[in-house]
Amino acid sequence: MSMIQLQGLGLAFPHKICFSAFNATVEWGQRIAIVGDNGSGKSSLLKLIGGLLDPAEGSVRASPGLGIGYLAQVQHGDQQLSGGQRVNRALSAALASATDLLLLDEPTNHLDADNKRSLARMLKAFYGAVILVTHDEALMDQVCDTIWSIRSGTIEVFTGKYSDYLAERQRQHASLEKQLSAIALAKQNTHQALMQEQERASRARERGVKNIENRRWPTVKSPTKLGRGNTTAGRKQADIKEHKLQLLEQMEALRTDPVIVPRFHLDAAPSSRHTVLQISNGAAGYAQPVLQGIHLHLERGERLVLQGANGSGKSTLAQAIMGAAEVTRSGDWFTPPRDEIGYLDQHYANIDPDHTVLQALQSVVPTWDATALRGHLSDFLFRHNDLVHARVAVLSGGERARLSLACIAAKPPTLLILDEITNNLDMRMRQHVIEVVRAYPGALVLISHDENFLRQIGVHQTFQLAG
């Protein structure tokens, strides 16, 4: 008996239909990855399967007594724990009960390299089934045997590794382009044939009229011949037009949804200062120091990455640089004023979950008019009214990351701190963020376990924190 049965499952929001009429089963021992763009409905599908959301369409049937463990995308809890420590604690809680099915939403977010390897080993050895939402290609290739891809309002099921799925997508895309080119050529030929037939019919009509005027045929028969010629020409044109319409329908059926790309960039605040950050013999912590012997120097235009294992104090150091009230610091600290620092943290604390998307931006730039606010949000892919007026609390992790960036970009900082910025981002948005960060002209402090991201943007300095 299947572990889970999905019958006619559908998900829709006011501004779009994510998917409909999805039928699938989850078998014991299966490893499924759900992939798709930010906001496509991946996390909601996971919640539907776990019984955390009621389906508006279709049904979810679980085998009797099935134990389900769920790991949410955004982890709340002890603020003194790092993001990786929170993920590990939540994962342990999900496994603590008699769990047969693991539902994991972005489980590698915040995890260092060692913890990612441990997670992959655990998932491969787990006796039950696993369904995960992730943008971690390495994890999918190591663990998953099935891909559920949400796109263009449907869910495609692919059996195999994620790399095999990408290769198949590329093959399908090449085939699609070839078919579209062939149809476009046929459409062009059909259009030319229609023009030629219309020109031929016009010349025939002109000859027929002249023949009647010159009385080459008996008066009674001539109109009949002319009418027959017009009928034949009309039928040919109708046949050609029908063929052209069929080609257009084929082309429309093959066409995928248009790719909507972000257009935003990040500016730095104008400043005459070359040195943006200077720390000498610094210490930072809470009741007790977490970090000691900190020496940092950062110039405008330089990129510094903070590296270390989960719990080593990277986010604590970022909070100390910002002058957070809950973090104590000692030593010599030269930092920009708090309102000149842009900080995207792991949990998107710069946006109020009770605000709407529009209100979140408005709170940062209250002098902007409605046109400026909507134009700025549009650059970050917040375009539909329903999404612009949605509460932050209901946004996906990727959408929160985009909104957090939108708020930072609206008020260019002197120093920009990005804590695990690639978490939750789909592939297209991730690539755009890489280009934006690479072009950022100001001073930049990065916390990231994403080695590919760090390699692409270029790093000038590394500060290693002991675990």
TORKOL-4160 file (C-alpha; in steps of 0.2 Angstrom, whole numbers, padded with zeros to 4 digits, m for minus):
467
<pt num="1" X="0000" Y="0000" Z="0000"/>
<pt num="2" X="0006" Y="0018" Z="m0004"/>
<pt num="3" X="0011" Y="0029" Z="0010"/>
<pt num="4" X="0002" Y="0044" Z="0003"/>
<pt num="5" X="m0010" Y="0046" Z="m0011"/>
<pt num="6" X="m0013" Y="0062" Z="m0020"/>
<pt num="7" X="m0029" Y="0063" Z="m0030"/>
<pt num="8" X="m0034" Y="0079" Z="m0041"/>
<pt num="9" X="m0024" Y="0090" Z="m0029"/>
<pt num="10" X="m0024" Y="0109" Z="m0034"/>
<pt num="11" X="m0017" Y="0125" Z="m0026"/>
<pt num="12" X="m0022" Y="0142" Z="m0031"/>
<pt num="13" X="m0019" Y="0160" Z="m0024"/>
<pt num="14" X="m0029" Y="0176" Z="m0029"/>
<pt num="15" X="m0016" Y="0181" Z="m0042"/>
<pt num="16" X="m0012" Y="0164" Z="m0049"/>
<pt num="17" X="m0015" Y="0146" Z="m0051"/>
<pt num="18" X="0000" Y="0136" Z="m0044"/>
<pt num="19" X="m0005" Y="0119" Z="m0050"/>
<pt num="20" X="m0021" Y="0108" Z="m0052"/>
<pt num="21" X="m0027" Y="0090" Z="m0055"/>
<pt num="22" X="m0011" Y="0083" Z="m0048"/>
<pt num="23" X="m0011" Y="0064" Z="m0045"/>
<pt num="24" X="0003" Y="0055" Z="m0037"/>
<pt num="25" X="0008" Y="0042" Z="m0024"/>
<pt num="26" X="0022" Y="0042" Z="m0011"/>
<pt num="27" X="0030" Y="0025" Z="m0009"/>
<pt num="28" X="0040" Y="0018" Z="0006"/>
<pt num="29" X="0058" Y="0022" Z="0004"/>
<pt num="30" X="0055" Y="0035" Z="m0009"/>
<pt num="31" X="0066" Y="0051" Z="m0010"/>
<pt num="32" X="0057" Y="0066" Z="m0018"/>
<pt num="33" X="0063" Y="0083" Z="m0022"/>
<pt num="34" X="0050" Y="0097" Z="m0025"/>
<pt num="35" X="0058" Y="0111" Z="m0036"/>
<pt num="36" X="0051" Y="0127" Z="m0044"/>
<pt num="37" X="0053" Y="0146" Z="m0044"/>
<pt num="38" X="0050" Y="0156" Z="m0028"/>
<pt num="39" X="0032" Y="0157" Z="m0024"/>
<pt num="40" X="0027" Y="0143" Z="m0036"/>
<pt num="41" X="0019" Y="0133" Z="m0021"/>
<pt num="42" X="0033" Y="0121" Z="m0016"/>
<pt num="43" X="0031" Y="0124" Z="0003"/>
<pt num="44" X="0012" Y="0124" Z="0002"/>
<pt num="45" X="0012" Y="0107" Z="m0007"/>
<pt num="46" X="0023" Y="0101" Z="0007"/>
<pt num="47" X="0011" Y="0107" Z="0020"/>
<pt num="48" X="m0004" Y="0100" Z="0010"/>
<pt num="49" X="0005" Y="0083" Z="0011"/>
<pt num="50" X="0008" Y="0085" Z="0029"/>
<pt num="51" X="m0010" Y="0089" Z="0033"/>
<pt num="52" X="m0005" Y="0107" Z="0039"/>
<pt num="53" X="m0016" Y="0115" Z="0025"/>
<pt num="54" X="m0033" Y="0109" Z="0019"/>
<pt num="55" X="m0033" Y="0107" Z="0000"/>
<pt num="56" X="m0045" Y="0118" Z="m0010"/>
<pt num="57" X="m0046" Y="0104" Z="m0024"/>
<pt num="58" X="m0043" Y="0086" Z="m0023"/>
<pt num="59" X="m0038" Y="0075" Z="m0008"/>
<pt num="60" X="m0023" Y="0069" Z="0002"/>
<pt num="61" X="m0024" Y="0051" Z="0009"/>
<pt num="62" X="m0011" Y="0044" Z="0021"/>
<pt num="63" X="m0010" Y="0026" Z="0026"/>
<pt num="64" X="m0017" Y="0023" Z="0044"/>
<pt num="65" X="m0005" Y="0027" Z="0058"/>
<pt num="66" X="0008" Y="0036" Z="0047"/>
<pt num="67" X="0020" Y="0046" Z="0057"/>
<pt num="68" X="0025" Y="0063" Z="0049"/>
<pt num="69" X="0040" Y="0074" Z="0054"/>
<pt num="70" X="0040" Y="0092" Z="0047"/>
<pt num="71" X="0054" Y="0104" Z="0046"/>
<pt num="72" X="0048" Y="0122" Z="0042"/>
<pt num="73" X="0058" Y="0133" Z="0030"/>
<pt num="74" X="0060" Y="0148" Z="0043"/>
<pt num="75" X="0066" Y="0142" Z="0060"/>
<pt num="76" X="0061" Y="0153" Z="0075"/>
<pt num="77" X="0067" Y="0151" Z="0093"/>
<pt num="78" X="0082" Y="0155" Z="0104"/>
<pt num="79" X="0089" Y="0171" Z="0096"/>
<pt num="80" X="0106" Y="0166" Z="0103"/>
<pt num="81" X="0107" Y="0150" Z="0093"/>
<pt num="82" X="0114" Y="0151" Z="0075"/>
<pt num="83" X="0103" Y="0147" Z="0060"/>
<pt num="84" X="0112" Y="0131" Z="0058"/>
<pt num="85" X="0110" Y="0126" Z="0077"/>
<pt num="86" X="0091" Y="0130" Z="0075"/>
<pt num="87" X="0089" Y="0119" Z="0060"/>
<pt num="88" X="0099" Y="0104" Z="0069"/>
<pt num="89" X="0087" Y="0106" Z="0084"/>
<pt num="90" X="0071" Y="0106" Z="0073"/>
<pt num="91" X="0077" Y="0091" Z="0063"/>
<pt num="92" X="0081" Y="0082" Z="0079"/>
<pt num="93" X="0063" Y="0086" Z="0085"/>
<pt num="94" X="0056" Y="0080" Z="0069"/>
<pt num="95" X="0065" Y="0063" Z="0071"/>
<pt num="96" X="0062" Y="0061" Z="0089"/>
<pt num="97" X="0044" Y="0054" Z="0087"/>
<pt num="98" X="0040" Y="0038" Z="0077"/>
<pt num="99" X="0042" Y="0046" Z="0060"/>
<pt num="100" X="0039" Y="0037" Z="0044"/>
<pt num="101" X="0039" Y="0052" Z="0032"/>
<pt num="102" X="0050" Y="0067" Z="0033"/>
<pt num="103" X="0044" Y="0083" Z="0025"/>
<pt num="104" X="0059" Y="0095" Z="0024"/>
<pt num="105" X="0058" Y="0113" Z="0018"/>
<pt num="106" X="0075" Y="0120" Z="0013"/>
<pt num="107" X="0085" Y="0108" Z="0026"/>
<pt num="108" X="0102" Y="0114" Z="0021"/>
<pt num="109" X="0099" Y="0132" Z="0024"/>
<pt num="110" X="0112" Y="0139" Z="0037"/>
<pt num="111" X="0121" Y="0122" Z="0038"/>
<pt num="112" X="0140" Y="0122" Z="0036"/>
<pt num="113" X="0149" Y="0109" Z="0025"/>
<pt num="114" X="0151" Y="0096" Z="0039"/>
<pt num="115" X="0132" Y="0097" Z="0044"/>
<pt num="116" X="0127" Y="0096" Z="0026"/>
<pt num="117" X="0137" Y="0080" Z="0024"/>
<pt num="118" X="0129" Y="0073" Z="0040"/>
<pt num="119" X="0112" Y="0077" Z="0033"/>
<pt num="120" X="0114" Y="0069" Z="0017"/>
<pt num="121" X="0121" Y="0053" Z="0025"/>
<pt num="122" X="0106" Y="0053" Z="0037"/>
<pt num="123" X="0093" Y="0055" Z="0023"/>
<pt num="124" X="0100" Y="0041" Z="0013"/>
<pt num="125" X="0100" Y="0029" Z="0028"/>
<pt num="126" X="0082" Y="0034" Z="0034"/>
<pt num="127" X="0071" Y="0019" Z="0033"/>
<pt num="128" X="0055" Y="0029" Z="0028"/>
<pt num="129" X="0051" Y="0041" Z="0014"/>
<pt num="130" X="0058" Y="0059" Z="0012"/>
<pt num="131" X="0050" Y="0074" Z="0003"/>
<pt num="132" X="0060" Y="0089" Z="0003"/>
<pt num="133" X="0060" Y="0107" Z="m0005"/>
<pt num="134" X="0077" Y="0113" Z="m0009"/>
<pt num="135" X="0088" Y="0122" Z="m0021"/>
<pt num="136" X="0103" Y="0112" Z="m0015"/>
<pt num="137" X="0108" Y="0103" Z="m0031"/>
<pt num="138" X="0121" Y="0093" Z="m0023"/>
<pt num="139" X="0109" Y="0086" Z="m0010"/>
<pt num="140" X="0096" Y="0082" Z="m0023"/>
<pt num="141" X="0109" Y="0072" Z="m0033"/>
<pt num="142" X="0115" Y="0063" Z="m0018"/>
<pt num="143" X="0099" Y="0058" Z="m0010"/>
<pt num="144" X="0084" Y="0060" Z="m0022"/>
<pt num="145" X="0077" Y="0047" Z="m0034"/>
<pt num="146" X="0061" Y="0057" Z="m0040"/>
<pt num="147" X="0059" Y="0076" Z="m0045"/>
<pt num="148" X="0042" Y="0085" Z="m0044"/>
<pt num="149" X="0044" Y="0101" Z="m0054"/>
<pt num="150" X="0031" Y="0114" Z="m0052"/>
<pt num="151" X="0030" Y="0126" Z="m0068"/>
<pt num="152" X="0018" Y="0133" Z="m0080"/>
<pt num="153" X="0003" Y="0128" Z="m0068"/>
<pt num="154" X="0007" Y="0110" Z="m0068"/>
<pt num="155" X="0018" Y="0097" Z="m0059"/>
<pt num="156" X="0029" Y="0086" Z="m0069"/>
<pt num="157" X="0036" Y="0070" Z="m0062"/>
<pt num="158" X="0053" Y="0064" Z="m0067"/>
<pt num="159" X="0061" Y="0048" Z="m0061"/>
<pt num="160" X="0080" Y="0050" Z="m0058"/>
<pt num="161" X="0093" Y="0062" Z="m0051"/>
<pt num="162" X="0092" Y="0081" Z="m0052"/>
<pt num="163" X="0106" Y="0082" Z="m0064"/>
<pt num="164" X="0097" Y="0069" Z="m0076"/>
<pt num="165" X="0082" Y="0080" Z="m0074"/>
<pt num="166" X="0091" Y="0096" Z="m0079"/>
<pt num="167" X="0099" Y="0086" Z="m0094"/>
<pt num="168" X="0081" Y="0081" Z="m0100"/>
<pt num="169" X="0075" Y="0099" Z="m0098"/>
<pt num="170" X="0089" Y="0105" Z="m0109"/>
<pt num="171" X="0085" Y="0091" Z="m0122"/>
<pt num="172" X="0066" Y="0096" Z="m0121"/>
<pt num="173" X="0070" Y="0114" Z="m0123"/>
<pt num="174" X="0081" Y="0111" Z="m0138"/>
<pt num="175" X="0067" Y="0100" Z="m0146"/>
<pt num="176" X="0055" Y="0114" Z="m0142"/>
<pt num="177" X="0065" Y="0127" Z="m0151"/>
<pt num="178" X="0067" Y="0116" Z="m0166"/>
<pt num="179" X="0049" Y="0113" Z="m0167"/>
<pt num="180" X="0045" Y="0132" Z="m0165"/>
<pt num="181" X="0058" Y="0136" Z="m0179"/>
<pt num="182" X="0050" Y="0123" Z="m0190"/>
<pt num="183" X="0032" Y="0130" Z="m0187"/>
<pt num="184" X="0038" Y="0148" Z="m0189"/>
<pt num="185" X="0045" Y="0143" Z="m0206"/>
<pt num="186" X="0029" Y="0134" Z="m0211"/>
<pt num="187" X="0019" Y="0149" Z="m0205"/>
<pt num="188" X="0030" Y="0161" Z="m0216"/>
<pt num="189" X="0028" Y="0149" Z="m0231"/>
<pt num="190" X="0009" Y="0148" Z="m0228"/>
<pt num="191" X="0008" Y="0167" Z="m0227"/>
<pt num="192" X="0018" Y="0169" Z="m0244"/>
<pt num="193" X="0007" Y="0156" Z="m0252"/>
<pt num="194" X="m0009" Y="0166" Z="m0246"/>
<pt num="195" X="m0002" Y="0182" Z="m0253"/>
<pt num="196" X="0002" Y="0174" Z="m0270"/>
<pt num="197" X="m0015" Y="0166" Z="m0270"/>
<pt num="198" X="m0024" Y="0182" Z="m0267"/>
<pt num="199" X="m0013" Y="0191" Z="m0280"/>
<pt num="200" X="m0017" Y="0177" Z="m0293"/>
<pt num="201" X="m0036" Y="0178" Z="m0289"/>
<pt num="202" X="m0035" Y="0196" Z="m0291"/>
<pt num="203" X="m0027" Y="0195" Z="m0308"/>
<pt num="204" X="m0040" Y="0182" Z="m0313"/>
<pt num="205" X="m0055" Y="0193" Z="m0307"/>
<pt num="206" X="m0048" Y="0207" Z="m0318"/>
<pt num="207" X="m0046" Y="0196" Z="m0333"/>
<pt num="208" X="m0064" Y="0190" Z="m0331"/>
<pt num="209" X="m0071" Y="0207" Z="m0329"/>
<pt num="210" X="m0062" Y="0212" Z="m0345"/>
<pt num="211" X="m0068" Y="0197" Z="m0355"/>
<pt num="212" X="m0086" Y="0201" Z="m0350"/>
<pt num="213" X="m0084" Y="0219" Z="m0355"/>
<pt num="214" X="m0076" Y="0213" Z="m0372"/>
<pt num="215" X="m0090" Y="0200" Z="m0374"/>
<pt num="216" X="m0078" Y="0186" Z="m0377"/>
<pt num="217" X="m0091" Y="0174" Z="m0369"/>
<pt num="218" X="m0110" Y="0174" Z="m0370"/>
<pt num="219" X="m0118" Y="0186" Z="m0358"/>
<pt num="220" X="m0127" Y="0172" Z="m0349"/>
<pt num="221" X="m0112" Y="0161" Z="m0346"/>
<pt num="222" X="m0099" Y="0174" Z="m0342"/>
<pt num="223" X="m0106" Y="0178" Z="m0324"/>
<pt num="224" X="m0106" Y="0160" Z="m0320"/>
<pt num="225" X="m0088" Y="0157" Z="m0325"/>
<pt num="226" X="m0083" Y="0172" Z="m0315"/>
<pt num="227" X="m0092" Y="0166" Z="m0300"/>
<pt num="228" X="m0084" Y="0149" Z="m0301"/>
<pt num="229" X="m0067" Y="0157" Z="m0302"/>
<pt num="230" X="m0071" Y="0167" Z="m0287"/>
<pt num="231" X="m0077" Y="0152" Z="m0277"/>
<pt num="232" X="m0061" Y="0142" Z="m0282"/>
<pt num="233" X="m0050" Y="0156" Z="m0277"/>
<pt num="234" X="m0060" Y="0159" Z="m0260"/>
<pt num="235" X="m0059" Y="0140" Z="m0256"/>
<pt num="236" X="m0040" Y="0140" Z="m0259"/>
<pt num="237" X="m0038" Y="0156" Z="m0248"/>
<pt num="238" X="m0049" Y="0148" Z="m0234"/>
<pt num="239" X="m0039" Y="0132" Z="m0234"/>
<pt num="240" X="m0022" Y="0142" Z="m0233"/>
<pt num="241" X="m0029" Y="0153" Z="m0219"/>
<pt num="242" X="m0035" Y="0137" Z="m0210"/>
<pt num="243" X="m0018" Y="0129" Z="m0211"/>
<pt num="244" X="m0010" Y="0145" Z="m0205"/>
<pt num="245" X="m0022" Y="0145" Z="m0190"/>
<pt num="246" X="m0018" Y="0127" Z="m0186"/>
<pt num="247" X="0001" Y="0132" Z="m0186"/>
<pt num="248" X="m0002" Y="0146" Z="m0174"/>
<pt num="249" X="m0012" Y="0135" Z="m0162"/>
<pt num="250" X="0003" Y="0122" Z="m0163"/>
<pt num="251" X="0015" Y="0136" Z="m0159"/>
<pt num="252" X="0004" Y="0142" Z="m0144"/>
<pt num="253" X="0003" Y="0125" Z="m0137"/>
<pt num="254" X="0022" Y="0123" Z="m0138"/>
<pt num="255" X="0026" Y="0140" Z="m0130"/>
<pt num="256" X="0030" Y="0140" Z="m0112"/>
<pt num="257" X="0026" Y="0154" Z="m0100"/>
<pt num="258" X="0036" Y="0170" Z="m0102"/>
<pt num="259" X="0051" Y="0171" Z="m0090"/>
<pt num="260" X="0050" Y="0185" Z="m0079"/>
<pt num="261" X="0067" Y="0192" Z="m0073"/>
<pt num="262" X="0071" Y="0204" Z="m0059"/>
<pt num="263" X="0078" Y="0221" Z="m0064"/>
<pt num="264" X="0085" Y="0227" Z="m0047"/>
<pt num="265" X="0103" Y="0233" Z="m0042"/>
<pt num="266" X="0111" Y="0239" Z="m0026"/>
<pt num="267" X="0119" Y="0256" Z="m0024"/>
<pt num="268" X="0131" Y="0261" Z="m0010"/>
<pt num="269" X="0128" Y="0278" Z="m0001"/>
<pt num="270" X="0140" Y="0292" Z="m0006"/>
<pt num="271" X="0154" Y="0294" Z="0007"/>
<pt num="272" X="0171" Y="0303" Z="0008"/>
<pt num="273" X="0177" Y="0289" Z="0020"/>
<pt num="274" X="0189" Y="0276" Z="0013"/>
<pt num="275" X="0189" Y="0266" Z="0029"/>
<pt num="276" X="0172" Y="0259" Z="0033"/>
<pt num="277" X="0175" Y="0246" Z="0046"/>
<pt num="278" X="0190" Y="0245" Z="0059"/>
<pt num="279" X="0190" Y="0234" Z="0074"/>
<pt num="280" X="0206" Y="0232" Z="0085"/>
<pt num="281" X="0207" Y="0219" Z="0099"/>
<pt num="282" X="0188" Y="0217" Z="0099"/>
<pt num="283" X="0177" Y="0206" Z="0109"/>
<pt num="284" X="0159" Y="0202" Z="0107"/>
<pt num="285" X="0146" Y="0191" Z="0116"/>
<pt num="286" X="0131" Y="0191" Z="0127"/>
<pt num="287" X="0133" Y="0187" Z="0146"/>
<pt num="288" X="0150" Y="0180" Z="0142"/>
<pt num="289" X="0161" Y="0184" Z="0127"/>
<pt num="290" X="0158" Y="0173" Z="0112"/>
<pt num="291" X="0172" Y="0181" Z="0101"/>
<pt num="292" X="0189" Y="0188" Z="0107"/>
<pt num="293" X="0204" Y="0195" Z="0098"/>
<pt num="294" X="0195" Y="0202" Z="0083"/>
<pt num="295" X="0205" Y="0212" Z="0071"/>
<pt num="296" X="0196" Y="0218" Z="0055"/>
<pt num="297" X="0199" Y="0232" Z="0043"/>
<pt num="298" X="0188" Y="0235" Z="0028"/>
<pt num="299" X="0189" Y="0249" Z="0014"/>
<pt num="300" X="0175" Y="0255" Z="0003"/>
<pt num="301" X="0173" Y="0243" Z="m0012"/>
<pt num="302" X="0181" Y="0228" Z="m0002"/>
<pt num="303" X="0172" Y="0211" Z="0001"/>
<pt num="304" X="0175" Y="0202" Z="0017"/>
<pt num="305" X="0168" Y="0185" Z="0021"/>
<pt num="306" X="0166" Y="0178" Z="0039"/>
<pt num="307" X="0168" Y="0159" Z="0039"/>
<pt num="308" X="0167" Y="0146" Z="0053"/>
<pt num="309" X="0156" Y="0131" Z="0058"/>
<pt num="310" X="0138" Y="0133" Z="0064"/>
<pt num="311" X="0138" Y="0141" Z="0081"/>
<pt num="312" X="0155" Y="0149" Z="0079"/>
<pt num="313" X="0149" Y="0167" Z="0081"/>
<pt num="314" X="0147" Y="0173" Z="0063"/>
<pt num="315" X="0130" Y="0181" Z="0066"/>
<pt num="316" X="0135" Y="0187" Z="0083"/>
<pt num="317" X="0149" Y="0197" Z="0075"/>
<pt num="318" X="0138" Y="0204" Z="0062"/>
<pt num="319" X="0126" Y="0210" Z="0076"/>
<pt num="320" X="0140" Y="0217" Z="0085"/>
<pt num="321" X="0146" Y="0227" Z="0070"/>
<pt num="322" X="0128" Y="0234" Z="0069"/>
<pt num="323" X="0128" Y="0239" Z="0087"/>
<pt num="324" X="0114" Y="0228" Z="0092"/>
<pt num="325" X="0108" Y="0231" Z="0110"/>
<pt num="326" X="0108" Y="0213" Z="0115"/>
<pt num="327" X="0126" Y="0210" Z="0110"/>
<pt num="328" X="0140" Y="0217" Z="0121"/>
<pt num="329" X="0156" Y="0222" Z="0114"/>
<pt num="330" X="0173" Y="0229" Z="0120"/>
<pt num="331" X="0189" Y="0235" Z="0112"/>
<pt num="332" X="0191" Y="0248" Z="0098"/>
<pt num="333" X="0176" Y="0248" Z="0086"/>
<pt num="334" X="0175" Y="0260" Z="0072"/>
<pt num="335" X="0158" Y="0256" Z="0062"/>
<pt num="336" X="0146" Y="0266" Z="0052"/>
<pt num="337" X="0130" Y="0273" Z="0061"/>
<pt num="338" X="0116" Y="0260" Z="0062"/>
<pt num="339" X="0106" Y="0269" Z="0049"/>
<pt num="340" X="0120" Y="0267" Z="0036"/>
<pt num="341" X="0121" Y="0248" Z="0038"/>
<pt num="342" X="0111" Y="0237" Z="0027"/>
<pt num="343" X="0108" Y="0220" Z="0035"/>
<pt num="344" X="0100" Y="0205" Z="0027"/>
<pt num="345" X="0100" Y="0192" Z="0041"/>
<pt num="346" X="0095" Y="0174" Z="0040"/>
<pt num="347" X="0078" Y="0177" Z="0046"/>
<pt num="348" X="0074" Y="0193" Z="0037"/>
<pt num="349" X="0071" Y="0203" Z="0053"/>
<pt num="350" X="0071" Y="0219" Z="0044"/>
<pt num="351" X="0054" Y="0216" Z="0038"/>
<pt num="352" X="0039" Y="0216" Z="0050"/>
<pt num="353" X="0028" Y="0200" Z="0047"/>
<pt num="354" X="0012" Y="0209" Z="0051"/>
<pt num="355" X="0016" Y="0222" Z="0037"/>
<pt num="356" X="0010" Y="0220" Z="0019"/>
<pt num="357" X="0024" Y="0220" Z="0006"/>
<pt num="358" X="0019" Y="0238" Z="0002"/>
<pt num="359" X="0020" Y="0244" Z="0020"/>
<pt num="360" X="0036" Y="0235" Z="0023"/>
<pt num="361" X="0044" Y="0246" Z="0009"/>
<pt num="362" X="0035" Y="0261" Z="0014"/>
<pt num="363" X="0041" Y="0260" Z="0032"/>
<pt num="364" X="0059" Y="0262" Z="0025"/>
<pt num="365" X="0056" Y="0276" Z="0013"/>
<pt num="366" X="0040" Y="0285" Z="0019"/>
<pt num="367" X="0043" Y="0300" Z="0007"/>
<pt num="368" X="0041" Y="0289" Z="m0009"/>
<pt num="369" X="0024" Y="0291" Z="m0018"/>
<pt num="370" X="0014" Y="0276" Z="m0024"/>
<pt num="371" X="0021" Y="0276" Z="m0041"/>
<pt num="372" X="0039" Y="0275" Z="m0034"/>
<pt num="373" X="0035" Y="0262" Z="m0022"/>
<pt num="374" X="0026" Y="0251" Z="m0035"/>
<pt num="375" X="0040" Y="0253" Z="m0047"/>
<pt num="376" X="0053" Y="0248" Z="m0035"/>
<pt num="377" X="0044" Y="0233" Z="m0029"/>
<pt num="378" X="0041" Y="0228" Z="m0048"/>
<pt num="379" X="0060" Y="0227" Z="m0050"/>
<pt num="380" X="0060" Y="0214" Z="m0036"/>
<pt num="381" X="0046" Y="0204" Z="m0045"/>
<pt num="382" X="0032" Y="0210" Z="m0033"/>
<pt num="383" X="0020" Y="0216" Z="m0047"/>
<pt num="384" X="0002" Y="0209" Z="m0044"/>
<pt num="385" X="m0009" Y="0219" Z="m0033"/>
<pt num="386" X="m0013" Y="0203" Z="m0022"/>
<pt num="387" X="0006" Y="0200" Z="m0019"/>
<pt num="388" X="0010" Y="0219" Z="m0016"/>
<pt num="389" X="m0004" Y="0219" Z="m0003"/>
<pt num="390" X="0000" Y="0202" Z="0005"/>
<pt num="391" X="0006" Y="0201" Z="0022"/>
<pt num="392" X="0024" Y="0197" Z="0025"/>
<pt num="393" X="0020" Y="0182" Z="0036"/>
<pt num="394" X="0012" Y="0173" Z="0021"/>
<pt num="395" X="0027" Y="0175" Z="0009"/>
<pt num="396" X="0038" Y="0161" Z="0004"/>
<pt num="397" X="0056" Y="0161" Z="0010"/>
<pt num="398" X="0062" Y="0167" Z="m0007"/>
<pt num="399" X="0049" Y="0181" Z="m0008"/>
<pt num="400" X="0055" Y="0187" Z="0010"/>
<pt num="401" X="0073" Y="0187" Z="0004"/>
<pt num="402" X="0068" Y="0198" Z="m0011"/>
<pt num="403" X="0058" Y="0210" Z="0000"/>
<pt num="404" X="0072" Y="0211" Z="0012"/>
<pt num="405" X="0084" Y="0216" Z="m0002"/>
<pt num="406" X="0071" Y="0228" Z="m0009"/>
<pt num="407" X="0070" Y="0237" Z="0008"/>
<pt num="408" X="0089" Y="0238" Z="0008"/>
<pt num="409" X="0091" Y="0244" Z="m0010"/>
<pt num="410" X="0078" Y="0258" Z="m0007"/>
<pt num="411" X="0090" Y="0266" Z="0005"/>
<pt num="412" X="0108" Y="0263" Z="m0001"/>
<pt num="413" X="0120" Y="0259" Z="0014"/>
<pt num="414" X="0138" Y="0263" Z="0018"/>
<pt num="415" X="0141" Y="0245" Z="0023"/>
<pt num="416" X="0131" Y="0230" Z="0017"/>
<pt num="417" X="0130" Y="0214" Z="0028"/>
<pt num="418" X="0123" Y="0199" Z="0019"/>
<pt num="419" X="0120" Y="0183" Z="0030"/>
<pt num="420" X="0117" Y="0168" Z="0020"/>
<pt num="421" X="0109" Y="0178" Z="0006"/>
<pt num="422" X="0107" Y="0163" Z="m0006"/>
<pt num="423" X="0096" Y="0153" Z="0006"/>
<pt num="424" X="0078" Y="0151" Z="m0001"/>
<pt num="425" X="0082" Y="0159" Z="m0018"/>
<pt num="426" X="0077" Y="0150" Z="m0034"/>
<pt num="427" X="0091" Y="0147" Z="m0048"/>
<pt num="428" X="0086" Y="0162" Z="m0058"/>
<pt num="429" X="0085" Y="0174" Z="m0044"/>
<pt num="430" X="0101" Y="0167" Z="m0036"/>
<pt num="431" X="0111" Y="0171" Z="m0052"/>
<pt num="432" X="0104" Y="0188" Z="m0053"/>
<pt num="433" X="0109" Y="0191" Z="m0035"/>
<pt num="434" X="0127" Y="0185" Z="m0039"/>
<pt num="435" X="0128" Y="0198" Z="m0053"/>
<pt num="436" X="0121" Y="0212" Z="m0042"/>
<pt num="437" X="0132" Y="0208" Z="m0027"/>
<pt num="438" X="0147" Y="0207" Z="m0039"/>
<pt num="439" X="0143" Y="0224" Z="m0046"/>
<pt num="440" X="0140" Y="0232" Z="m0028"/>
<pt num="441" X="0152" Y="0247" Z="m0026"/>
<pt num="442" X="0152" Y="0248" Z="m0007"/>
<pt num="443" X="0160" Y="0239" Z="0007"/>
<pt num="444" X="0152" Y="0222" Z="0010"/>
<pt num="445" X="0153" Y="0209" Z="0024"/>
<pt num="446" X="0147" Y="0191" Z="0019"/>
<pt num="447" X="0142" Y="0176" Z="0029"/>
<pt num="448" X="0139" Y="0161" Z="0017"/>
<pt num="449" X="0142" Y="0142" Z="0016"/>
<pt num="450" X="0139" Y="0143" Z="m0002"/>
<pt num="451" X="0156" Y="0141" Z="m0010"/>
<pt num="452" X="0150" Y="0143" Z="m0028"/>
<pt num="453" X="0142" Y="0160" Z="m0023"/>
<pt num="454" X="0158" Y="0166" Z="m0015"/>
<pt num="455" X="0169" Y="0160" Z="m0029"/>
<pt num="456" X="0158" Y="0170" Z="m0042"/>
<pt num="457" X="0157" Y="0186" Z="m0033"/>
<pt num="458" X="0175" Y="0187" Z="m0028"/>
<pt num="459" X="0181" Y="0190" Z="m0010"/>
<pt num="460" X="0196" Y="0201" Z="m0004"/>
<pt num="461" X="0197" Y="0195" Z="0014"/>
<pt num="462" X="0192" Y="0180" Z="0024"/>
<pt num="463" X="0190" Y="0181" Z="0043"/>
<pt num="464" X="0190" Y="0163" Z="0050"/>
<pt num="465" X="0181" Y="0160" Z="0067"/>
<pt num="466" X="0185" Y="0146" Z="0077"/>
<pt num="467" X="0171" Y="0133" Z="0081"/>
